[in-house]
Amino acid sequence: MSFHSTAADLVTFAAEGGGEHGGNHESLNPYLTGGGAFFALMLLLWITTRFNRDR
């Protein structure tokens, strides 16, 4: 399998939307996912600022 044929297969797969599924899973809540990501980023920001007290 060459790079060109692999790239063509991936473009075709992306254009179809992954087949019969629309990409959204029933158990995924976008607000919960976004809130969790926001919380994780804020936690990392807080940890980073604790290590940079000398600035």
MARBA-3410 file (N, C-alpha, C, O; in Angstrom, 1 decimal):
55
0.8,-1.2,0.0,0.0,0.0,0.0,0.9,1.2,0.0,1.8,1.4,0.9 ~ 0.7,2.1,-1.0,1.5,3.3,-1.1,0.9,4.4,-0.3,-0.2,4.4,0.1 ~ 1.7,5.5,-0.2,1.3,6.7,0.5,0.1,7.3,-0.2,-0.8,7.8,0.4 ~ 0.2,7.3,-1.5,-0.9,8.0,-2.3,-2.2,7.3,-2.1,-3.2,7.9,-2.0 ~ -2.2,5.9,-2.2,-3.4,5.2,-2.1,-4.0,5.3,-0.7,-5.2,5.3,-0.5
-3.1,5.3,0.3,-3.6,5.5,1.7,-4.2,6.9,1.9,-5.3,7.0,2.5 ~ -3.6,7.9,1.4,-4.1,9.2,1.5,-5.5,9.3,0.8,-6.4,9.9,1.3 ~ -5.6,8.7,-0.4,-6.9,8.7,-1.1,-8.0,8.0,-0.4,-9.1,8.4,-0.3 ~ -7.6,6.9,0.3,-8.6,6.1,1.1,-9.1,7.0,2.3,-10.2,7.0,2.6 ~ -8.1,7.7,2.9,-8.5,8.5,4.1,-9.4,9.7,3.6,-10.3,10.1,4.4
-9.1,10.3,2.5,-10.0,11.4,2.0,-11.4,10.9,1.7,-12.3,11.5,2.0 ~ -11.5,9.7,1.1,-12.8,9.1,0.8,-13.5,8.8,2.1,-14.7,9.1,2.2 ~ -12.8,8.3,3.1,-13.4,7.9,4.4,-13.9,9.2,5.1,-15.0,9.2,5.6 ~ -13.1,10.3,5.0,-13.5,11.5,5.7,-14.7,12.2,4.9,-15.6,12.8,5.6 ~ -14.8,12.1,3.6,-15.9,12.6,2.9,-17.2,11.9,3.2,-18.2,12.5,3.1
-17.1,10.6,3.4,-18.3,9.9,3.7,-18.8,10.1,5.1,-20.0,9.7,5.5 ~ -18.0,10.7,6.0,-18.4,10.9,7.4,-18.3,9.7,8.2,-19.0,9.6,9.3 ~ -17.4,8.8,7.9,-17.2,7.6,8.7,-18.2,6.5,8.5,-18.3,5.6,9.4 ~ -18.9,6.5,7.4,-19.8,5.4,7.1,-21.2,5.7,7.6,-21.7,6.8,7.3 ~ -21.8,4.8,8.3,-23.2,5.0,8.7,-23.4,5.9,9.9,-24.5,6.3,10.2
-22.4,6.1,10.7,-22.5,7.0,11.9,-22.1,8.4,11.5,-21.3,8.7,10.6 ~ -22.8,9.3,12.2,-22.6,10.7,11.9,-21.4,11.3,12.7,-21.1,12.5,12.5 ~ -20.7,10.6,13.5,-19.6,11.1,14.2,-19.9,11.4,15.7,-19.0,11.6,16.5 ~ -21.2,11.5,16.0,-21.6,11.8,17.4,-22.1,10.5,18.0,-22.9,9.8,17.5 ~ -21.6,10.3,19.2,-22.0,9.1,20.0,-23.1,9.5,20.9,-23.0,10.6,21.5
-24.0,8.7,21.2,-25.1,9.0,22.0,-24.7,9.3,23.5,-25.4,10.1,24.1 ~ -23.7,8.7,23.9,-23.3,8.9,25.3,-22.4,10.1,25.5,-22.1,10.5,26.7 ~ -22.0,10.8,24.4,-21.1,12.0,24.6,-22.0,13.2,24.7,-22.7,13.6,23.8 ~ -21.8,13.9,25.8,-22.5,15.2,26.0,-21.5,16.3,25.7,-20.5,16.3,26.4 ~ -21.8,17.1,24.8,-20.8,18.2,24.4,-20.5,19.1,25.5,-19.4,19.6,25.7
-21.5,19.4,26.4,-21.3,20.4,27.5,-20.4,19.7,28.6,-19.6,20.4,29.1 ~ -20.6,18.4,28.8,-19.8,17.7,29.8,-18.3,17.6,29.3,-17.4,17.8,30.0 ~ -18.2,17.3,28.0,-16.9,17.1,27.4,-16.2,18.5,27.4,-15.0,18.5,27.7 ~ -16.8,19.5,27.0,-16.2,20.9,27.0,-15.9,21.3,28.4,-14.8,22.0,28.6 ~ -16.8,21.1,29.3,-16.5,21.4,30.7,-15.4,20.7,31.3,-14.6,21.3,32.1
-15.3,19.4,31.0,-14.1,18.6,31.5,-12.8,19.1,30.9,-11.8,19.2,31.6 ~ -12.8,19.5,29.6,-11.6,20.0,29.0,-11.2,21.4,29.6,-10.1,21.6,29.8 ~ -12.2,22.2,29.8,-12.0,23.5,30.4,-11.4,23.3,31.8,-10.4,24.0,32.2 ~ -12.0,22.4,32.6,-11.5,22.2,33.9,-10.0,21.7,33.9,-9.2,22.1,34.7 ~ -9.7,20.8,33.0,-8.4,20.2,32.9,-7.4,21.3,32.5,-6.3,21.4,33.0
-7.8,22.2,31.6,-6.9,23.3,31.2,-6.7,24.3,32.3,-5.5,24.8,32.5 ~ -7.7,24.6,33.1,-7.6,25.5,34.2,-6.7,24.9,35.3,-5.9,25.6,35.9 ~ -6.8,23.6,35.5,-6.0,22.9,36.5,-4.5,23.0,36.0,-3.6,23.2,36.9 ~ -4.2,22.7,34.8,-2.9,22.8,34.3,-2.3,24.2,34.4,-1.2,24.4,34.7 ~ -3.2,25.2,34.1,-2.8,26.6,34.3,-2.4,26.9,35.7,-1.4,27.6,36.0
-3.2,26.5,36.6,-3.0,26.7,38.0,-1.7,26.0,38.5,-0.9,26.7,39.2 ~ -1.5,24.8,38.1,-0.2,24.1,38.4,1.0,24.9,37.8,2.0,25.0,38.5 ~ 0.9,25.3,36.6,2.0,26.1,36.0,2.3,27.3,36.7,3.5,27.7,36.9 ~ 1.3,28.1,37.2,1.5,29.3,37.9,2.1,29.1,39.3,2.8,29.9,39.8 ~ 1.8,27.9,39.9,2.4,27.6,41.2,3.9,27.4,41.1,4.6,27.7,42.0
4.3,26.8,39.9,5.8,26.6,39.7,6.5,27.8,39.3,7.7,27.9,39.3 ~ 5.8,28.9,38.9,6.5,30.1,38.4,6.2,31.3,39.4,6.0,32.4,38.9 ~ 6.4,31.0,40.7,6.2,32.1,41.7,7.2,33.1,41.6,7.0,34.3,42.1 ~ 8.4,32.8,41.1,9.5,33.8,41.2,9.5,34.8,40.1,10.3,35.7,40.1 ~ 8.5,34.8,39.2,8.4,35.8,38.2,7.3,36.8,38.4,7.1,37.7,37.6
END
